[in-house]
């Protein structure tokens, strides 16, 4: 499943001239229109409520080396064509796709039951690129955060910052959700684990249809777009306020990067390598301590 789907999962690197930025994940959902589905909070700046000035899209190399300098090569520029901050969904368009890149199909979430196996692909903080994690659907939650129609799956598949906007996949490799939120700490400071949330595929499908992008469940090819449909895919109006907070002692947080990145992509890659090296040193130190 990973081999079939990971080539359609991208890394999104957003940046501004002031030096701030965001890193997240996205899924190719329409190859003919070159559309990528992700989270709005990845590609929309909090400060301006408009898309980041620069959005670079990286596709998975044919063979991962584990070296970000090699694996993050030849980015292309992306453009946000629609977004909804309440549902936390966005569509990014790219001028071209690498040859043979298929669209990931959506699955009808009515086919999904609690206990079903699922997998997430993304770029978790301090982890590797195009990381695969697995788990199960834990339950479903309606109107997440008080946002009408924002229905989500809760899952124990590991999701961290950097996974934002990536796919939650079923056993057939179809998208059943868009990874969006995680809970990590209760109001009293107690750690929370394995509580993550993914916007359901039917929510994303309805929203994309309202933007003129009609996708059938199971990956059936839609009809060629009409002029009216193409004109309909324009940036949606940004809501005047942020989504309501979840009325719960344990507040899930958007899985976005909290520290600004350098504008220079090379500097970002160097920073990520440094994080990985620091993590490796910590692991080696722990191994040495346990041997004593």
Secondary structure, DSSP 8 states (H G I E B T S, - for coil): -HHHHGGGEEEEEEE-TTS-EEEEEEEEEETTTTEEEE-HHHHB-TTTSSB-SEEEEEE--SS--S-HHHHS-S-EEEEEEEEETTTTEEEEEES---TT-----B--GGG--TT-EEEEEE--TTS-TTEEEEEEEEEEESSGGG-TT--EEEE-S---TT-TT-EEE-TTS-EEEEEEEEEEE-TTS-EEEEEEEEEEHHHHHHHHHHTT----BTT-------HHHHHH-S-----SS-----SSSS--EE---SS---SSHHHHHHHHHHHHHHHHHHHHHHHHHHH-
